[in-house]
Structures are given as C-alpha cells and as structure tokens.
Amino acid sequence: TVAPLVNAWGFGFEESKSPTPAAIDSLKEMVGYKKVKIIDNTIIKQDISGTVFDAAFNPYSNTVATCGDAINLWDVATGRKIKEIPCKYKKHICYSPDGKKILATGHKDLYLYDVENNTGIKSEHQESALCYAEFNHNGILIAKVCQNEIILYDAESLNELRRCTGHTDWVMCVAFSSDGIGLVSGCRDKTLKIWNIATGESASTLELEDIPMSIAFRGSKMLIAYAGGYIGLYDFNDAPPKIFTGHTDVVKSAKFSHDAKMIISVSADKTIKLWDVETCECMKTITHDLCRYAMQCASLSPMGRYIVSSDSIMKITDLFGEDYLGVRNQIIDTENFSAPNIAFSSDAKNLFYCARKRDSNAIEFYKWDLANDRAEKYCIN
C-alpha cells in the first residue's frame, strides 16, 4: 500500500510533489484507506475480517461455502453462518464431487476441510505461485497447477504424491481423463502433455497449432477450446479429429452436454454456441443484448432444456418451446458481482446462483424454481 503514496508525493524533500485532490481521491480505494485510522498521531490497522473472494454451492447439503480471510459455511434457507474455519488468504474454493470435502487455494498453499469430520489439513509445501487446483472425478486425487508444473496430492491426507514436470511455459488448463488413469495438461507453449498419474511421467507430448484454453473429457473423447476461436474434438480410438469453427474471438471453455450429444462453448466474442457433436454444425447461438464483457461461464441443465450464462448479466434461456413465457430469457443484472457459481439441481427443477458483491463483500444467493418461474433471493453478509 506504500508504493502508490510514494509515487504520488515523491520520496524525500528533493523529489516531493503536490498531488491534486482528484489524484488523492483516486488513491484512497487503492491503498485501502477504510482499513486504517489515526489515533493520537499513530496509524492503527483496523479489522479486515469479512473479505470474500470466492463462493461455491453444495447441492447435497444446501450450503454455500465462501473463502477470503476465513472459510465460512452458510445455510441457504436462512442466510445464517453455520461455521467459520480459520484459514486466511484463500482466493478460490470448491467442493469435492460428493460434497464431503472443501478445497481452498491461496497464492502458495492448499487447505482441505472435511465437512463430516470437522477437520482441516494444510499442504506442507508452499509454492511461489499457485494458479488453481481441482479434484478428479471420484474425489480421490487433487491436481494443483503451479506455473509450469502439476502436483498431485492424496485427497484424504493432502500428502504430495508426485510432480509432473516438463512444460516450458505456463500451464493453461488441466483435466483428468474419464477413466481416472490419465491427466492431460495444455500449455501456453502450444503443447499438450498426457501424464501417467501413477508415475508422474509424460506418456506423450502433442504439438498444437494454437494455445489451449480448456480441456474436457467424455469417455474416449477429448475436447479442447483454443485461443484462436475454434474447438477441437479428438478421439483416442483413432477416429479423425473434428474442428468446430464459428466464434470470432478466444474460446474460453468448451464442455459436453450431459448426454454428450452437444458441445457448449463460451467465447470472448460475447456469445455461447451449442454444437452438434456428429455434424459439427452450430445448433444455436446465444447472445446477450445487454452483455458488457466477455462471457464468463455457462451451464446446461441435466435434461438439456435450460442454459444459464453469465458475464455482467446472468441470462436463463429455454432452448425448447418458443412460446414458453415463464423462465425463458430471464435476466439478472450481476454488474456489481464477481465469483459467479452456477448449479442446477439433479432433477433440473431448480437453478442455484451465488456471487460476491464487490462493494460490500456480501453474497447474494438465488434459488430459481424453473417450472413455476419463482425466484427466491438471499443475502449473506
């Protein structure tokens, strides 16, 4: 927080400056002036608890987990805090596939919390830069990406198992294979590595024509979204690759529908496209008339009827039935929110959305009854 002040006023008498009132006002938010106060000519640091960076929804227990200065669990029905877990400076949070564990990642380490046993474990090894971490499909392993390497952890003990090294640049994306045996990583140097998670060794390296942005698996098929605005579908059963073109900017992510018959892609061109896996044709393009930024995320309901998308605007689209006037194209303005988390209930009857409000760190949580077009909103402070 000192650097902006030094730049504004200069360092020492010889380099002193006189910033304008407008310049001083612009610095206030940057240095966090609300978090300090002066008492008897002494600068006192105020309590900074309550900062929230990310939120995740657990559909199995109807709770929301938030992270920041601590990990907090909230009751969705009442908005009340269930538990506070001391664990500072965590930027991202997610639940294990069975909802029984919480994984929080910071700049240097991991924190794993067992919801049922009320126990937490912190990773022993601290890395210089942590990008992100995620569970594999059955929640047994955790893959952590640190710059140009991937570190595998046991999801029970958080013990480091092995390191996958060999990339020469930042790892952009990583995904476990459907059978749980392999791990694939995409790098900014336009290479793709397939790892044997039992040994940590690279089984093969593929040279790509573009930077991979995301990887997804379904059976023997691997889906890659590229920075060049297209998608590649590859089959390990030696079927010829398929290329999906139509976006005009970076494809940020691509994933399969629940029945694997469609592909949903999210692009920086402010559109979402639905593709037919067999024909490679674009079945539908969803745009946001009020979209202010690049699309951030999209999720398709289990039955494939609704798709919800979000940037600064969250939009719910009914893919079938043009005459359906209920939930079709419903919009929630999320301009002042960050860290969106979207989930459908397993029966596809409800949509859950939670996000952090930038100006107050409050969490707003929506439960949307899709069939009856009724929305309930909770504010978690």
N, C-alpha and C positions, 0 to 999 in steps of 0.2 A: 504493500500500500504506500510505501515511501516514494517509489520511483516517480509516479505522476506529480507529486508535490515538488520534488526536486526539479523536474523538467519545467514546471510552471514558474517557480520562484528563483531557480538557479541555485548553485551550490557555492556558498561563501559570498563575501561582500563584493568581490570584483565581478562576479557573474550574476549578481542579483537582478531580478526582473520584477515588473509590476503587472501581474495578470489582470485582465479585465474582470468585472463582476460576472459576466456571462461565462468566461472561462472557468472561474471558480465554481460556479453552479454546476457546470458540466463535469467537474472533477468529483463532486460530492458523492454521486452514486458509485463512481469507480472505486473510491477508497473506502466505501462503507462507513460514511460519517455517522450514520444512525447507531453504529455499534460501539462508539466511543463517547465518553463525556469527560468534562473537565471539572474537577473538584479541588479547590484550593491550589490552583495552578498545577495540578497533577492530572495527567491523562489516564483515565480509567477505562479498561476494556469491559464493555457490557456483555451480558449473557447473550450468546448467539445460538442458543438451542432453538430448535424448530425448523431449521433449514431442511428442505426436502428436495432431492434431486430426481428420484425415480419412484414409480409405483407399479405394483403388479397385483393381479387379481387371482385368487384361488377359488375356482368354481366348486371345489369339493367341500369347502367349509364356509363359503360366503364371507370371506375376509379379504381385506386389502392390506398388503404389506408396503410400507414406504421406507426409504432409506435416505440418509443425509448425515446429520450429527448423531443419529441413532437409527436402529431398525425398530419401527413401530408396527404393531398389528392392530387393525381396526375392524370393528363389527359393522358390516354393511347396513344392517337393518336399523341400527340406532346411531351410527356415526361416532360411537364411543371407542376410546382406546382400550384394547384388550390387554396389551402387553408392550412394554418398552425394553428393548435389548440394547445395552450399551455397546456401541460399535460405530466409531466416528469415521467420517470422511469416506463414505461409500457412495459411488456415483450411479451404480446400476444394481438392479435386483430382479430375481426371477425365482419361480417355484420349480421344483423337480416335477417330472411328468405325473407322479402320483400325488402331488400336493403336500407331501410329508416333510419336505426339506426346503429351506430358503437359501439361495446363494447370492451373496452381496459382493460386489467387486469394487475395489478402490484403485488408486493410482499405482499401488505397489503390492497389494496382497488380496487374499480372498477371505471371506468369512462364511462358514457353513453352519446353519442353525437347524437343529432337529426339532420340528414343531411338536411332535408327540412326546419326546423325552425331555424337552425344555433344556437342551444342551447346545453349546456352540463351540466351534473349533476355528481357529485362525491359522492360515497357512504359515509355515515357518520361513519359507524362502520369500524374500521381498525382491521384486524385480524393479528395474529402473523405470519401466513404462508398461503399464497394463492396458491392453486395448479392450478386451472383453472375455467372458467365459460362459460356457453353457454345458448343460447335461447332455449325455447321449440319450437315446430313445427309451431305454429301460432304467435310466437314472443311476446306473452303476458307476459310470465314469464321468469326469469333468475335463473338458479341454479348455485350457487357458492360452490365449494368444498374447504374446509379448514381442512386439516389434517383428522380428523375422523368424521366430521360433514358436512352436506349440508345446505346451507342457501338459502332460496327462496326470490326473490325480484320481485316487480312490475316493468315491463319493461318500463312503462311510467314515473313514479316518482322516481324509484330506491329506494323506501321505502322497508325496510325489512318486509316481511310478516310473516315468521315463520322459525324455525330451526328444522331440522331433526337430532336428536341425538340418539345414541345407539350403533354405531360401536365402537369396542375396538382397532382398528388399522387404518392405513392409508386407505382412500377410493381410490381405483384404477381407478374406472370408474363409470359413472352415465349416465342415459338416461331416457328421458320422454317416457311414453307409447304412442302408436299411437292415442288413444282416448283423450290424454291430461289430463286424470284424475289421473293417477298414475305416480310415479317416482321410478326407480329401481337403486340401488347402489350396487357395488361389492367391497368387502374389502379384504385387504391383509390377514385377519384372516380366509379366505376361507368361508365367509358367504355372502349371498345375501339378501338384505332387500328391501321389497316392501313398498313404502310410500304412504299415502293418502295426496296429496298436499293441500287439503282443510283444514286439521287439523295438518299436520306435524307429525302425529303419524305413527308408523310402523304397517302395516297391517299384515305382516308375515315376518319371517326370515327363510331362507333356508340354510342348511348346505351343503357345496360343498366339493368335493374331491380335488380341486385344486384352485389356485389363479386366479380369473377372471381378464382379461386384458382389455376387451372391451365388451360393451353391445349394441345391436341394436334391434329395433322393426320393425315389419311389420304386421299390423292387430293384430291377437291374438297370433302371433308367436314371441318368444324372442330368439335371437341369442347371444351366449356367446363364446368368444375366451379365451382359457385357457393357462396359463404359461407352462403347461405340453405338449403342442404341439398338442392339439386337439380342436375341436369345438363342442359345444352342441346346439341343436335346440329344444326348448321347446314350447309346445302349451298349452295355458290356457284353451282350450276346452277339456282338459283331454286326448288328443292324446298322445301316448307313445313318449318319447323323442328320438331324433336321434343323433348319435355321428358320427362325421367325423374325421377320422384318416388318417395320411399320412405325416404330417410335422414332422421334426426331431428336432425342437427347438421351442422356445416360439412362440406362435401365437400372434402377437401384436395387430391385429384387424381383424374383420370379419364383413361383411355387405352384405345386399341383393342387387341383381341387381334391375333395375327399374321395371321389371315385376315380381320380387320375385320368379323367377324360378331357379335362380342361386345364389350361395354364393361366394363372393370373399374374400379370406383370405390372409393376409400378415404375413410373418414369419421371425424370426431371422435366419432361415436356408437359407436366401437369395433367397427364391422362393415366387411366388404368385400362388395360386391354385384356380381354378374355379370348383365348386361342383354342382352337380345336387341335388336340394332340395328333390326330391321324392325318388331317388335311393341311395343317399349318396355317389355316386361314383364321383371320381375326373375326370372331363371332360378334363382339360388341366392344365399343369404345366408350368409356365413362369419363366425362369431363366435368369440371366444376366451374360453373359460370362465375362464381364468386371466389375462385381459387386465387390466393395471393402468392403462394410459394410453390415449390416443387412438392409433389405428393410424398407423404412420409410413410404411410402404411395402408394396407388393405387386407380384409379378411372376408372369406366366403363362409356362409352358414353351412352346417353339416349336411343339410338337404339340398344345398346349391341354389336356394331361391334368392337369398339376400346377400348383397355385398356391401360392406361398410368401408368407407375410405376416409382418410383424414390428412389434412395439412393444417392450415389455419381454420378450415371449415370441415366438420365431420358430416358426411353425407351417407344416408342409407338408401340403397337402390333396390327396388323389387325387380328382379331380372325377368319375371314372367308376369303376364297379365297387365296390359296397358291400361285397363280400366280400373285397376286396383288403386283406390284413392286414399287408403289408410296410411301405411308407413312409407309408401313409395316416395322416394326422393326427399325424405325428411332431412332437415339440416340443423346442425348445432354449431354456433359460432364459437370456435375454440382459439381465437386470435391471441388471447392472453394466457394460453395454457401451453405447457410443454410436457414431455414424457408421456405421450398417449399410450394407453394399454387397452386393447380391444379383445373381447372374448364372447363367443356365443355359448349358450347353454347346450348340453349334449342333445337335447330334444329340439333345438333350434327355435324354441318359442320365445326366448329372451336374449337380449343383447346387453352386454355389460361394457361400460366405458369408464375409465378413470384417468385423470390427468392432473398435473400440478399447476396451480395458478401462479404466474410469475411474480405478481406484485405482492402477494401475501403468503405464499407457500402453502395455501390451503389446497386440499384435494377435493375436487368435485367428482362425484360418482353418479353415473346414470344407470338405471335398470329400465330397459325398454321392453315392454310387452308387445312383440311384433304383431301378433294376430289381432289384438284389440287396440293397437295404436295408443297405448298408455305409457307415459314415461314418469318415472319417479327419480327425483334428484336429491342427493345427499351431499352435504358439505362437511368435510372432515378437516378440522382445524388442528 
